[in-house]
C-alpha cells in the first residue's frame, strides 16, 4: 500500500521504467504488478518494502502507459479530450436539444473533474469508475435520431452481437463449473479429505487454467498427499503429478513469479525424491526466471539457494545468500 509521497514518487518512477521496456503496447491490461517486477531498485524497495503488491501506478496516465503502451494511452487521452469537448459544449449551451441542461452539465462536469484530479495521485475505486461512465454518457448529446437507422441495420447488428454473446455465455458456464469444483474441493479440504480435495482442485484448474488460485490449491494438496504417502513409488507419482501441474500453471502464466517459483519448488522436490540432477538443473532455470520477473523476490532466492546446495554449488549458494541479505536490508523501511 502506498502511504507516503516518497513511495508514490518511487512507484511513478518504476512505472516509467516498466513502460520503457514495452513502449508501444505496454505489458498488457491489468498487469502493472508483473511489469514492475524486473525494474524494482533499492530506492523502490526502501520506500514500498519487499511485500508491497503494486497493482496500480497511482496515476492513470502512467498506469495506461505501462500497461497498454503509447497506443492505449493515445486512445485514453482521445476519449478524455472528446469528453472535455462535450462538457464544454454543454456548459456553453451548444450541446443541442438532446444534450443535458446547463446546470446538470455543470454538476456532471464538476464530478468528473474531481475524479480526473484524484486519478493523478491515487487509484480510483470501481464504483467511482462506474459512476464516471454514467456521468460521461449523460454529458454526451444524443447523436442518432430515432429514425436514423433502418430495421435491416438493427437486425444485422443484432446478428453480429449474437456470436460474442453466445461465447460469453459458454465461457461463463465453464467458469461457473470451475468455481463449483473449487468450492467442492474447499469443502473436502476442510473435512480432511485430502485426496478428494486434490482431485476437485485439479478439476477446477483444468476448467479454468488461467486462475492461479486453483493451481496453488491443487499442488498444495498433492504436496500434503506426497508427504503422507509411505510407498516410494506412489510418492514419486504424486510428486511427478505436482511437477506436471506446476508446468501447466507456468505455461498458462509465463509472466507470473509465483508460477515459476512453484515449478522450481516441485522440481527441487523431484530431484530429492529421485536423486537425479536433471530436475535440479530445471529447477534452477525456473527459479532464475522467477528472480528475473521480480528482482525483489526473496522467496525465489531462498528456493534457488536450496537448489544450489542440492547441486553442490557452494559459490552460487553463497552469492544468493548475500543477495538475500542485501534485499532484506534494502526492504527495511524506516519507522
Buried (B, 14 or more C-beta within 10 A) or exposed (E): EBEEEEBBBBBBBBBBBBBEEBEEEBBBEEBBBBBBBBBBBEBBBBBBBBEBEBEBBBBBBBBBBBBBBBEBBEEBEEEBEEBBEBBBBBBEEEBEEEBBEEEEBBEBBEBBEEBBEEBEEBBBEEEBEEBBEEBBEBBBBEEEEEEEEEEEEEEEEEEEEEEEEEEEEEEEEEBEBBBBBBEBBBEBBEEEBBBBBBBBBBBBBBBBBEBBEBBBBBBBBBBBBBEEBEEEEEBBEBBBBBBBBBBBBBEBBEBBBBBBBBBBBBBBBBBBBBEEEEBBEBBBBBBBBBBBBBBBBBBBBBBBBBBBBBBEBEEBBEBBBEBBEEBEEBBEBEE
